[in-house]
Amino acid sequence: MEKPTQAQYDYLIVGAGLFGAVTANRLREAGKSCLVIDRRPHIAGNCYTRRQAGIDVHVYGAHIFHTFDREVWQFVNQYAEFNRFTNSPIANYKGEIYNLPFNMNTFNRLWGVRTPEEAENMIAKQRDEIKSEPSNLEEQAISLVGRDIYEKLIKGYTEKQWGRDCCELPAFIIRRLPVRFTYDNNYFNDPYQGIPVNGYTELVTKLLQDCAVKLETDFLKDKEALSSLADKIIFTGALDEYFAYRFGKLAYRSLKFVTEELHIANYQGNAVVNYTEGSIPYTRIIEHKHFNFGQQPTTIVTREYPCEWQEGMEPYYPVNDQLNQDKYKNYFELSKREKNLYIGGRMAEYAYYNMDQIVRKALDLSRKLLENEK
């Protein structure tokens, strides 16, 4: 590709996920020209949904939009109609069913207690097992919720998720655990919660409708030529990859998804069921139709298998130990030296964000960029 004498676009946005789409939308609304590219064959990143048998399948795992941020909620509702889905997952431990997050229904199932005082006393008694400052995740979890909840609902799930024994994991991974002394199965406290009735792909399509979009385009394989197309670059990919792993690769955990269509109307009766015993290799089963109260004659379920990330796989969870945080800081400092380069999103910031946080960060960045041009 020959380098043009003048940039064709104001902004090149690398990544057509939620961060890139919201940023492009805001810049385009302000009259800026944007080219959005993505190495995948589809838009919407990890919140991509695919319609199958009349059901919106969350291809990269369950995505439930929830927020305290009224502006963020009003913004996304301009581009999609959201249903009233409330996340109420359950946990299956050796066939025993428990409500999540930990609440009075959970405590009644565990111990037969009926009042908040009885539950608080039981947890307080079990917390006393840890006498000093927790030195690992196991001790941290027990210090927060006691031995019974840890053994049945945390230990196996966490060890599968991270691929390590809880005694080998740092305590800071579980800084707090949601405990409610009410009979409330709503996982999130956020006042705004739901899922687009026509899937996330439609939401992102509408966000990008006035922008130029080019898929199956790998920015890092043609960095110089693609960079020349715009005055400024917004990069949402992995920062270590952008800098050719100069300080080494950042570590991630990944997921493998096994999805199947079943010729029954209802497989598990809930959108999300966590499997917390260590002997079952997957962490949870998602039944997609329940995200949108589906009445289809068939159903589609996905099992999630955590695994170590390797090149060529999708990275999902950053391994936020000190070694990786130090590496990321070095990459971040490099990014600040690049003229007209801006970064954002889970990958570029090496952080796990909820969708509302991604939208907020994209709104803030686009405002900052537009303010700087005044």
VEXZA-52722 format. One record per residue (C-alpha): z, x, y; residue in one letter. Coordinates in pm, whole numbers, plus 32768, in hexadecimal, padded with zeros to 4 digits. Each point is the difference from the previous one (the first is absolute). Layout:
VEXZA-52722
ZXYA ...
This chain:
VEXZA-52722
800080008000M 7F998097814DE 8108800E810BK 7FA87F068114P 7FFD80748168T 80F07EE9805EQ 81077F487F36A 7F8A7EAD7F85Q 815C7F687FF7Y 8141801280C4D 80CF800B7EC2Y 7FC880627E97L 810D7F5D7F2BI 8029809C7EAAV 808C7EF97F17G 7FB67E8A7FF3A 815F7F9F7F95G 80EE7F3180CFL 8056811580F7F 7E96805B8040G 7F927E948015A 810A7F9980FCV 7FC4813480D6T 7E887FC97FFCA 802D7E918057N 80D680498130R 7F1D8114807FL 7ECB7F2C7FCER 80A17EDC80B9E 803180EF8123A 7E8C80508001G 800881457F3DK 7EF980487EF6S 808E804F7EA9C 7F74807D7EB8L 80E97FC37EDAV 7FBE80C27EC0I 80A680007EACD 7FC380C37EC0R 80437ECA7F2DR 7EF47EF87FBFP 80D47EF380AAH 80CA7FC2813AI 81757FA68017A 808D81387F57G 81217FBE7F15N 80287E978072C 7EA17FB17F81Y 7FEB7EB67F45T 7EEA7F997F14R 7FB27E977FA1R 7FF87FC97E87Q 800B7EAF7F4DA 80567F63814EG 813180E48026I 8033810C8108D 805881387F38V 80D2810880B3H 7F3A81237F73V 80F28114806BY 81467F4B7FC3G 80BD7EE380A4A 7FE57FEB817AH 80E67F0980AEI 7FF97FF38179F 81587FE1809DH 8083805E8157T 81047FD2810DF 7EFA805C8104D 7F867EC180A6R 7EDB80AD80ACE 7F8680927EB7V 80197EAD7F55W 7F437F528118Q 7EF6810E7FF8F 7FAE7FE87E8DV 80037E848011N 7EDC801080F3Q 7F2980877EE7Y 80817F4F7ECAA 80BA7EC77F99E 814180637F4FF 80B07F307EF9N 817A7FD47FE1R 803180EC7ED7F 8166807F7FE5T 803981317F2AN 81017FB17EF2S 7FCD81007EEAP 80C87FFF7EBFI 806D81187F1AA 7FDE7FFD7E86N 80FA80E17F4EY 7FE07FE57E85K 7FA97E918022G 81187FB480F4E 7F7F7F72814BI 80A1805F814BY 7FAD7F9B8164N 7FA281048105L 8074807380F4P 8165801B7F7DF 80A37EB78064N 80F57EFE7F80M 7F087F887EFBN 7FEC81667F7ET 8179802D7FFFF 80397EB27F51N 7F0880667EEFR 80A581567FDAL 81717FA7800DW 80247E878010G 80968013815DV 7FD07ED480E3R 808480638156T 7FA7811B80F0P 8167807E7FEEE 7FEF80237E85E 7EB580B8801AA 807B80E98113E 813780577F37N 7F30804F7ECBM 7F1480E680C0I 811E80A880BBA 80B180497EB8K 7ECB80A27F6AQ 7FB280C98139R 814A80B97FD7D 7F6580C47EE2E 7F6380E88103I 811780BC80B0K 7F3C80FD80CES 7EBE801180C7E 7EDE7F9B7F19P 7F36812F7F91S 7EDD7F487F5DN 7F5B7EAC7FEDL 80D57F867EDFE 8144804580B7E 7F747F6D8141Q 7F997EBB7F54A 814E7FD87F51I 80B780418147S 7F3C7EE1809BL 7FF37EF57EF1V 80C980777ED4G 7FB280677E9BR 7F8B7EB17F6FD 7EEE7FBE80FFI 7F96816C7FF5Y 7FDE80087E84E 7F457EB77FDDK 7F327FDC813CL 7FD3815780A2I 800981217F09K 7ED77FB67F1BG 7F1F7F7B8113Y 8045812880E5T 7FCD81057EF1E 7EB17F647FA7K 7F9A7FF0816CQ 8050816D8049W 7FCC80977EA6G 815380AD800FR 81637FC37F8FD 80D57F5D8110C 80F181277FEEC 7EDD80E28069E 7F997F288128L 809980398159P 80FF7F03807CA 7F3F7FB88142F 7EEE7F447F42I 80F37EDB7FF0I 80AB80028151R 805A7E947FDCR 7FC87EE17F0FL 7FDF7E94806BP 81377F417F92V 80317E968067R 812E7F2D7FBCF 7F377EC0801BT 7F2F7F3A7F07Y 7EBD806C80A9D 7EDB808F7F39N 7F28804E8131N 7FC081757FDDY 7FBB80388172F 80D57F9B8129N 7ECF7FFA80E4D 7FC67EB280B1P 7E85801E7FD8Y 7F72801E7EA2Q 7EC67F9A7F47G 7EB380617F67I 7EA17FB38086P 7F837EC77F50V 7EAA80A27FCFN 807F815E7FB2G 802A813D80CAY 7E9480617FE8T 7FA17ED880DBE 8109806680FEL 7F7881638017V 7E987F818007T 80517F348136K 80B5812380A2L 7EC880D77FD3L 7EF67EFB8047Q 7F8F809F8148D 801481687F8AC 7F0480DD7F50A 807980407E9CV 7F7B80FB7F05K 809380097EA1L 7FE781047EEAE 80058108810ET 80E4812B7FCAD 805F808D8153F 808581467F75L 7EBD804E7F48K 7F367FEB8142D 810F803C8102K 7F3980B4810AE 7ED87F128009A 80D47EC57FF6L 80EF80868109S 7EDB803380EAS 7FB77E8A7FFDL 812C7FA980DAA 80CC807F8123D 814B7FC67F4EK 806C7FED7E93I 81137F2B7F6BI 805180847EA5F 80C57F2F7F04T 7FD180D57EC9G 80D8810E7F63A 8053810E80FEL 801D81167EFDD 7E9F7FB17F89E 7F7F7FFE8168Y 807B81668026F 7F7D806D7EAAA 8161801C7F6EY 804E812D80D9R 81767FE87FBAF 7FD97F6E7EA2G 7FD97E9D7F85K 80F87EF2805BL 80977F527ED2A 7FD77E8D7FB7Y 80497F057EF1R 7EDE7F287F96S 7FC87EBD7F40L 7F1A7F8D7EECK 7FAA7E8F7FF8F 7FA27F3F7EC6V 7F787EAA805CT 7F997EE97F16E 7F977E968019E 80BE7F1B7F15L 7F867EAB7F93H 81497F57804AI 80707F578140A 814980B88032N 807081487F62Y 815580548098Q 80517EF280FEG 802B80F28122N 7F2580E380D4A 80C8813B7FB5V 80DB80567ED7V 80A0815A7FF5N 8047809E7EAEY 813680D38031T 803C80907EA5E 7F8181607FCFG 7F5A7FC47EAFS 7EF37F1E8098I 7EFC80E780A0P 7F987F208122Y 80DD7FAB8128T 7F877EA08043R 7F077EEE7FB3I 7F507F4B811BI 7F707EA57FC7E 7F117FE08123H 7FCD7E86800EK 816D7FC9805EH 7FCC80B5814BF 7F367ED58070N 80977EE67F2FF 7EC77FFA7F27G 7FAE7EE37F12Q 7EDD80A97F4DQ 7FE17FC47E86P 800E81777FBBT 80DA8113808BT 7FE181748050I 811A80F87FCBV 802381708054T 80EE80FC7F67R 8062812980D9E 803681517F5AY 8090811480DEP 7F7C815F7FCCC 7FEA815580A1E 7EED80168102W 7EDD80E47FB3Q 7ECA804880CDE 7F0A7EE17FE2G 81147EFB7FE1M 80807F1F8114E 814680848097P 81047EEF8037Y 815E80868037Y 8046814680B6P 80FF80DF7F57V 80E18027812BN 80CB812C7F96D 8044812080ECQ 7EE580D97F7AL 7EFA7EF68043N 80927F9E814FQ 7FEC816B8070D 7E9680147F8DK 7FAB7EC180B9Y 809D80808142K 7F18812C7FF1N 7ED17F1E7FD5Y 80747F1D8118F 8022812780EDE 7E9C80667FA9L 7F827EA1804CS 8096800B815CK 7F2B81308050R 7EBB7F4D7FADE 7F5D7F80813AK 7FAF7E8A7FFFN 80997FCB7EA7L 80FA7EE67FCCY 80AB7FA67EB9I 80AA7ECC7F75G 80537F3E7EC7G 80B980427EBCR 7F2B81247F8EM 7FDC80B68149A 81727FDB804DE 807380427E9AY 80E77ED4800FA 802C7EB67F4DY 7FC77EE680FBY 7FFD7E8A7FD5N 7ECB7F4C807CM 80A77F7D813CD 80678163805AQ 7E9780707FD4I 7F877EEB80E7V 810980598104R 7FA481717FF8K 7E8D7FAC8020A 80417F1B8129L 80D2810D80A6D 7F0081147FC9L 7EDF7F318084S 80C87FA78138R 8058816B8036K 7E96806B7FDFL 7F897EF880F4L 8115805380F8E 7F9F816F7FF7N 7E9C7FA58060E 80657F49813CK 
